[in-house]
Amino acid sequence: MRSMADVAGVLAMLVGQDATVAVAESITGGLIGAAITSVSGSSKAFRGGVISYATDLKHGLLGVPEELLRREGAVHPEVAAGMAAGVARLCEATYGLAVTGVAGPEPQDGKPVGTVHVAVSGPGGQIWARELRLQGSRERIRVETVDEAVDLLSGVLKANKGEHSG
């Protein structure tokens, strides 16, 4: 899993930009929130999160369109984007970070094990997304998903440096 320094760096960038983050987790079941809150001072930038493991919660709590979930299933880039935007709105955060995917051992919604979608929602409704094809055990896929999520958020924050205040 990402080092505490990596997560601390992301939190420092958020604080430096006077920004906050909230997480919507499916495949990781709370691992991202746990990684963030393991860093002292995380409350300065971390608003909270939703573990929307069940598909109906992705719609009911986060506002992912029910029709999209019915048509594509829970493991889809638009679902991750909707989760990210939804958790940012729900938690009143500058950025929403979301992950959805298949950890295994069986495929889901016709998607093979290791298929993961990560998305960040930012100011003005902008979305950054990453599709992953991970290998290994269920636990390895979940841990690598946390790493990739932190990495994507880090990249977004570096790209947006100085563009957000307040």
C-alpha positions in Angstrom: 0.0 0.0 0.0 1.0 3.6 -0.6 3.5 4.9 2.0 2.2 7.3 4.6 4.5 9.9 2.9 2.5 9.6 -0.3 -0.8 10.1 1.4 0.6 12.8 3.6 1.8 14.6 0.5 -1.7 14.5 -1.0 -3.2 15.9 2.2 -0.5 18.6 2.3 -1.4 19.6 -1.3 -5.1 19.7 -0.4 -4.4 21.9 2.6 -2.1 24.1 0.6 -4.8 24.6 -2.0 -7.5 25.2 0.7 -9.3 22.2 -0.7 -11.0 19.1 0.7 -11.6 15.5 -0.5 -14.3 12.9 0.1 -14.2 9.3 -1.0 -16.8 6.9 -2.5 -15.5 3.3 -2.2 -16.9 0.1 -3.5 -14.1 -2.4 -4.3 -11.8 -1.1 -1.5 -14.5 -1.2 1.2 -13.0 1.7 3.2 -9.3 1.2 2.6 -8.8 4.6 1.0 -10.5 6.4 3.9 -8.4 4.3 6.3 -5.2 5.2 4.5 -6.1 8.9 4.6 -7.1 9.0 8.2 -4.0 7.1 9.2 -2.1 10.4 8.7 -2.1 12.9 11.5 -3.9 16.1 10.7 -6.0 14.5 7.9 -9.1 16.2 9.4 -7.8 19.5 7.8 -8.7 18.1 4.3 -10.6 14.9 4.6 -14.4 15.4 4.7 -15.5 11.7 4.9 -16.8 9.0 2.7 -19.3 6.5 1.6 -18.7 2.8 1.2 -21.3 2.0 -1.5 -20.6 -1.6 -1.9 -24.1 -2.5 -2.9 -25.1 -1.3 -6.3 -28.4 0.3 -5.1 -26.4 2.6 -2.8 -24.5 3.9 -5.7 -27.8 5.3 -6.9 -29.6 6.0 -3.6 -26.7 7.7 -1.8 -24.5 9.0 -4.6 -27.0 9.8 -7.3 -25.5 7.5 -10.0 -28.3 7.2 -12.6 -30.3 4.0 -12.1 -30.5 3.5 -15.8 -26.7 3.6 -16.2 -26.4 1.0 -13.4 -29.0 -1.2 -15.1 -27.4 -0.9 -18.5 -23.7 -1.1 -17.7 -23.5 -2.6 -14.2 -21.5 -1.1 -11.3 -18.1 -1.5 -12.9 -18.0 1.2 -15.5 -16.1 4.5 -16.0 -19.3 6.6 -15.9 -20.3 4.9 -12.6 -17.0 5.8 -11.0 -17.4 9.4 -12.3 -20.9 9.6 -10.9 -19.8 8.2 -7.6 -17.0 10.8 -7.4 -19.3 13.7 -8.2 -21.9 12.3 -5.9 -19.6 12.0 -2.8 -18.2 15.5 -3.4 -21.7 16.9 -3.4 -22.9 14.8 -0.5 -19.9 15.6 1.7 -19.5 19.2 0.4 -15.9 18.5 -0.6 -13.8 20.2 -3.3 -12.8 16.8 -4.8 -14.5 13.5 -4.8 -12.4 10.3 -5.3 -14.2 7.1 -6.2 -13.3 3.5 -7.0 -15.4 0.6 -8.4 -14.2 -2.7 -9.7 -14.0 -6.5 -9.6 -11.7 -7.9 -6.9 -12.7 -11.5 -7.6 -12.7 -14.3 -7.4 -15.5 -14.3 -10.0 -16.2 -11.8 -12.8 -19.0 -9.3 -12.2 -21.4 -7.8 -14.7 -19.4 -9.5 -17.5 -16.2 -7.7 -16.4 -13.1 -9.8 -15.6 -11.4 -9.9 -12.3 -9.0 -7.0 -12.0 -11.1 -4.5 -13.9 -11.1 -1.3 -11.9 -12.3 2.3 -12.5 -11.0 5.2 -10.5 -12.3 8.7 -10.9 -11.8 12.2 -9.4 -14.4 14.9 -9.5 -13.1 18.4 -9.1 -14.2 22.0 -9.1 -16.5 22.9 -11.9 -17.6 19.3 -12.4 -14.4 18.3 -14.2 -13.7 14.5 -14.1 -10.4 12.7 -14.3 -10.5 8.9 -14.7 -8.3 5.9 -15.0 -9.2 2.4 -16.0 -7.0 -0.4 -14.5 -6.4 -4.0 -15.4 -4.9 -5.4 -12.2 -3.5 -8.9 -11.6 -3.2 -11.0 -8.5 -5.2 -12.0 -5.4 -8.3 -10.2 -4.3 -6.3 -8.4 -1.6 -3.6 -7.4 -4.0 -6.2 -5.9 -6.4 -7.8 -4.0 -3.5 -4.4 -2.6 -2.3 -3.3 -1.6 -5.8 -6.6 0.1 -6.3 -5.9 2.3 -3.2 -2.4 3.1 -4.6 -3.8 4.0 -8.0 -6.5 6.2 -6.4 -4.0 8.1 -4.3 -1.8 8.5 -7.4 -4.6 9.8 -9.6 -5.7 12.4 -6.9 -2.1 13.4 -6.5 -1.7 14.0 -10.3 -5.0 16.0 -10.4 -3.8 18.2 -7.4 -0.4 18.8 -9.0 -2.2 19.8 -12.3 -4.6 22.1 -10.5 -2.0 23.7 -8.3 -3.0 27.3 -7.7 -6.3 27.0 -9.7 -8.5 26.5 -6.6 -8.9 28.7 -3.6 -11.7 28.5 -1.1 
